[in-house]
Amino acid sequence: MSGYSASMQALRFTIGKQSLAVDLRWIREVCPFVHIRSLPHSPAWLRGLVDYHGQLLPVLDGGVLLGSEPVDQKIGARILLLHGPMSDEPGAMTAQYGLLVDSVDCLQQIDRADAWTAREGLPGLPFLKDVINVASGSVMVLDAAQLASLHANVLQGHAVDGQRLSLTSQP
């Protein structure tokens, strides 16, 4: 699931002034901005934990990850619940986490044929792989598996209310 074909169905969203997209196969649910439990001494990009049907899931702040302001709690802000394998290998670890965004825009078929692609990710933003031209401007495609794998080690160490927080699990 981490690789993309020439065309993909994607969920488009906005963080700050940036238009982004993620492969729809990664989207489990789009939730309103709900109460997020903060974690003391956690990195700025880790906004905290959200209770998703009794399971604590880490929520990453998309604004901080992109090097801009944190996402504000406002009408329209959403948590994208992402879920999927961290690689295309059989038996790969799976990741479940939330990504806090300013707004969700639309579902869109994205054609990657003419995309600008950074082979090893962009410096400082290795989870942003493609920039694609669409009628409304450019869209940056987020690699959800890469984002999960980059932060897995940090996220696995936290505990809240005696429950161990883990970004990854075996399928």
SVG drawing of the C-alpha trace seen along z (x, -y; Angstrom):
<svg xmlns="http://www.w3.org/2000/svg" viewBox="-17 -30 34 42">
<polyline fill="none" stroke="black" stroke-width="0.4" points="0.0,0.0 2.9,-2.4 3.6,-2.4 1.3,-4.2 0.2,-3.3 0.0,-5.8 -3.5,-6.8 -5.0,-6.7 -8.2,-7.7 -7.1,-10.2 -8.6,-12.3 -7.5,-15.9 -7.1,-18.1 -5.5,-21.4 -2.9,-22.2 -2.2,-25.9 -2.1,-27.1 -0.9,-23.7 -3.1,-21.4 -2.2,-17.7 -3.6,-14.3 -3.3,-10.8 -4.2,-7.5 -7.8,-6.7 -6.8,-3.1 -5.2,-4.5 -8.2,-6.4 -10.2,-4.5 -12.3,-7.5 -12.5,-11.3 -13.4,-12.6 -14.1,-16.0 -11.5,-17.6 -12.3,-16.0 -10.6,-16.1 -7.0,-15.1 -5.1,-14.1 -1.7,-15.8 1.4,-14.0 4.0,-15.8 7.4,-16.2 6.4,-14.8 7.7,-16.2 5.7,-19.2 4.4,-17.1 2.8,-14.6 -0.4,-16.5 -1.5,-13.7 -3.8,-10.7 -7.4,-10.3 -9.7,-7.6 -11.0,-5.8 -13.6,-3.2 -11.6,-2.4 -8.2,-2.3 -5.7,-5.1 -4.3,-6.4 -1.5,-8.9 -2.5,-12.1 0.2,-13.9 -0.1,-17.6 0.0,-18.2 1.0,-21.9 4.0,-21.1 5.1,-18.3 5.1,-20.7 7.1,-23.2 4.4,-25.7 1.9,-26.6 0.0,-23.9 -3.5,-23.2 -6.0,-25.2 -9.1,-23.7 -11.7,-25.3 -14.8,-24.5 -13.7,-22.4 -10.5,-21.0 -10.5,-17.2 -8.5,-14.2 -7.8,-11.7 -7.6,-8.2 -5.1,-6.4 -4.5,-2.6 -2.4,-0.4 0.7,1.6 4.0,-0.2 5.4,1.5 4.3,3.7 6.1,6.7 3.9,9.7 3.3,9.6 4.4,6.0 3.7,4.1 0.5,2.0 0.2,-1.6 -2.9,-3.3 -2.7,-7.0 -4.5,-10.3 -3.4,-13.2 -4.7,-16.6 -5.6,-18.8 -7.2,-22.2 -9.9,-21.0 -10.9,-18.1 -11.6,-19.2 -12.7,-16.3 -12.1,-12.9 -10.2,-13.1 -8.7,-10.7 -5.0,-11.8 -2.9,-11.0 0.7,-10.7 2.0,-10.4 3.3,-13.9 4.1,-14.2 7.4,-15.7 8.7,-12.9 11.5,-13.1 13.0,-9.6 14.1,-9.7 11.6,-12.2 12.2,-15.9 14.9,-17.2 13.1,-17.6 9.8,-16.2 10.6,-12.6 6.9,-11.6 6.0,-14.0 6.8,-12.2 5.0,-13.8 3.8,-17.2 1.0,-17.0 -0.6,-19.7 -4.4,-19.8 -6.9,-22.3 -6.9,-24.2 -3.1,-24.3 -0.5,-21.9 -1.1,-19.1 1.5,-17.4 1.0,-13.7 1.7,-12.4 3.2,-8.9 1.3,-7.7 3.4,-4.5 6.6,-6.6 5.2,-9.0 4.3,-6.2 7.6,-4.4 9.6,-7.7 7.9,-8.3 7.2,-4.7 10.1,-4.5 9.2,-7.6 5.5,-6.8 6.0,-3.3 7.5,-4.4 4.7,-6.5 2.2,-5.2 -1.0,-6.8 -3.2,-5.6 -1.2,-2.4 -1.9,-1.5 1.1,-1.2 0.8,-3.3 1.9,-1.7 1.8,-3.0 2.5,0.3 1.0,3.8 1.2,7.1 -1.7,7.8"/>
</svg>
